[in-house]
Amino acid sequence: KPTYTHDEKFGQLIYIPRDYREWVLTQPCVSSARLADLLAHKKEVEALGACTGKCIPCLYLPCSEPAAKILLYFHGNAEDVNLTLELMYTLQEELRVHVIAMEYEGYGVYEGSATAESILRDCELLFYYVTDVIKCPPSDVIVFGRSIGSGPASHLGSRYHIHSLILMSAFTSLRAVARGFVGPLLQYTVAERFVNKSLMKDVRCPVFLVHGKKDRLVSFKQAEELHRELKEAKADVVLHIPEEMDHNSFDFKVDFVSPLVEFYKRRGFMDEMGEGREVALPIKVFNKPAKK
């Protein structure tokens, strides 16, 4: 059941067309610095039209000031983009980045049913939209995946030269997660999806892994396996395992954000975060899509 509606999140939701022919950057547009003005004129904005056909809803949290990086977030299985707000705002403020969090089919206001294939299709489309329409180079894109979201995040990290990859409560594969619940034999009745472990050898950007020691859904040992794969591939990787963190409960600041900021500081990345761009988007992506 969705925890939000379009009207409740007007100005924070954008809709990325799945049909790339809708991607033409038409006027009028709104910059990230002028987004607050948009919220005060909902009726006028709606009169400017909307994208047509199937669209990917995304939570959009731009910095009020120019920022060098865009962070793409892929959420966990037990949440929709609305439930990520607190964490996303915290990251936006601490890292000084624009944030776009992608919804999955069947979650939130996105009609349909999620499959591994549909999630990977949509994450590719979102990545292309960010790099081709927003004109943000891959080297300025931070990709963050939590739990099931580690699948699309690892996929993008293995295929593109992104700025950095953040994986929280990640697994080696969905079948490996199932093994902990149904045993080593019945695990093979679960279709193999999101085989993150096999992708690590192709990741060429810095990687920050965080996984709770008390996680009973996905063992922290899976993060250790991913860490080993990355080390063997000579990747720049850090694994952080907070003692009191579990799969769903953790201290944003202590368990995650502060260690992440330290990870970026040691690589000199924090100095470059605040020097950058405003994001310009067609106003029509803020309106509820029209059906064809």
N, C-alpha and C positions, 0 to 999 in steps of 0.2 A: 504494500500500500504506500503510495507517495506521501512524503512528509511535507510536500510543498505544492503550490500551484503556480501557473504562469503569472497570474496577477500578483501574487504575493512576492514573487521574485523578479518582477519587471525591472529591467535595468541591470540585473545581475545574471540574467539568463540570455545566452545567445544561441542561435540555431544555425549550425553549419550544414548547408545542403549536401546531401549525398550525391546529387547530380552536379558534377563539376562545371556544367554549362551555366549553372546559377552563380558561379564564383566571380563573375565579372564585377569588378570594383566600381560600382556606379555611385554617382552622387545622389542625394547628399550623404556625407559620412560624418561620423562623430569621433573626435579624438578622445583618448583616455582622460585627458585633462578637463574635457568638457562634459564628461559623463554625468556629473551631478545636475547639470542644466537639463539633460535629457529626462531625468526622473520627474521634473516639474511640469512636463508637457506631454503626458501620456497620450491624450487624444490626438494631438497634432502628429505625434510619432506614428500612431496606428494608421493615420490617414495616408502615410507615405508608402503603404504596402508592405508585403512580406515575401519571403522566399516561398517557393511552391514545392510540393512533393515531400518525400521523406527527408527529415533533417535530424542532425545529432544535437540534442540539447547539451549545453555546457555551462557550468558556472563560470562567470567572468568577473575577476577581481583585479582591475588594473591599478597600478600605482597612481597616486595623484600627481606625482612628479615623474619626469622621464626616468626610465629604468633600462639597463642594458640587457637583461635576461627575461625570458618568458619561461615560467615553470608549468609543465603539463602534468596534471595529477590524474592517476587512475585508481579509483577507490576500491575498498574491500567489498566482500560479498554481502555483508550485513548492513550496508549503508547505501544511501543515495547521495547525490552531490550536496543536497541541503545539509546533511549531517556532517559534512566535511568542513563547514564554514569556519568553526573556531580554529581548527588546525590550519586551514588555508590562510586565514587572516594573520595568524601568528607567524607563518612562514613569510607572508608578504611583507610584514613589518620588519622582521629580523633580517631577511635577505635582501629587501628592497627589489622585489621582482614583480612583474605582472603574472597573474595566476589564471590558468584555464583548467578547469576540472571537467573531465568528460563523463557523461552519463552512459549507462549501458541499456540496451533494449530490454524492456520489461521492468526497468527501474525508474522511479520518479515519474516524469511526464512523458517518457520515451516509450511509446507503444511498441509491442512486439515481444519476442522471447530471446533472451541472451544465449548465445552459443560462443564457443571459443572463436569460431570463424567470424561471427559478426563483430565481436569485440576487436579482433585484429584488423578487420576491414575498416572499422570506424577509427581506430587509432592511427592507421595509415592516412586516412582521409583528413583527420584533424592535423596531423603532422604536415601534410602537404599544404593545407590551408594556412597554417602558421608560417611556413617557409615561402610559399608562392604568393599568397594574397596579402598577408600582413608584412611580408618581406623581412622576416627574422631569419638570419642564417642559422643552419643547424648547430653551428658552434656556439650560438647564444641561447640554445634551448636546453633547459634542465628537465629531465624526465624522472618522475617520482611515481612508484607503484607500491601499493600496500596490499598484502595478502594476494587475492586473486588478481589484483591490479599489477602484481609483479610480472604477470604473463605479458600483457601488452607493453609494459615498460621495458622488460628485457628484450622483447622483440625489436623495439625501436633502437635500444642501446646497441644491439648487435648488428644493426643494418646501416646506421647513420653515424656520422662523426659529430655527436652531440657534445654539449659542454660537460655534463656530468650525469650520472645515474644514481638515484637513491632508491633502495629497496628495503621496505619494512615488512617484517613477518613473511618473508618470501619463502617459496618452496622450490624444491628441485624439479618437481612435476606434480600434476594432480594425482597421478597414480601413487606417487610416494606418500602423499597426504592420506589417501585412502588406505594404504597399507597399515597405518597406525590405528585404524578403526575396524577394518574387516579382516586383517591378517595377511600374511604373505601369499597365500593361495588365491583368495577371493579378490585380491587387488587387481588381478588380471581381468576381472569382469568389468572393471572401470576403464572407459576409453582413455587412452593416453592423450593428454592435452597440456599445453603450456609447459613444454619440456625446457624449463629455464636452464637447467644444468648444461645442456648441450649447446646453449647459446653463449655461455660465458667466454668461451675461447675467442669469440669474434668481437667482444667488447673492447674498445680502444680508448675509452674516456675514463676519468677518475670515478670510482664507485664507492658509495657509502652504504654499508649494510648495517641495519639495526634489527635486533630480534630479541624478544623477551626471554629471559631464563625460565620464567614460569609459564610460557606458552604451552597449553595442553592441546591445542588444535593443530598447530604446525610446530614441530619440535625445532628448537634452536639449532639442533644438529644439522638440519637441512641448510641453514645459513652457513654453517661451518663447511659444508660440502661445496656450496657456491663459492665461498671464500677460497677454498683450496683450488677449485677450477680456475678462478681468476688469478691466483698467485702463480699457478703453473703457466698461465698465458702471459705472465709478466705484467699484469695490469696494476695500476695504482689503486689499491683497494684498502679500506679500513673496515673491520668488523667490530661493532659495538654491541655488547650483550648486557643490558641493564638487569640487575639481580631481581628487582621487584616487578618488572614489566611482564604482562601476559598478552594474550592475543588482542584483547579489546580494551584493557585498562592500562593506562600509563600516564606519567606526568609529561605533558607536552614539552615543557621547558627543560627539565632535568634529564629525562630519559632520551630525548630526541633532539630538540632544537639546539640546545647549548653544545652538545657534541658535534652536531652537524656544522654549526657556525665555526667551531674550532677546526674541523676538517677543512673548511674553505679558507680560513685564515692561514693555516699552515701552507697552503698552496698559493697564497696571494690573491685569491679570488674575490675576497670581500672588497678590496680596493676598486675592482672593476664593476661591481654590481650597480652602483648608482649613476654610472655614466652611460646614457643611452637614449632610447627612443620613446616617443609616445606611440601608442597603438591606435591606428585609424581603422574603423570598421564601418561598413555600410549600415545606415540606420535600420534598414529592413531586417537585419539579422536579429534585432531585438524584439521583433513582433512574432506572434504565434504563426507558424507556417500555414499557408493556405493549401488545401488539398487540391490535387490536379483533377 
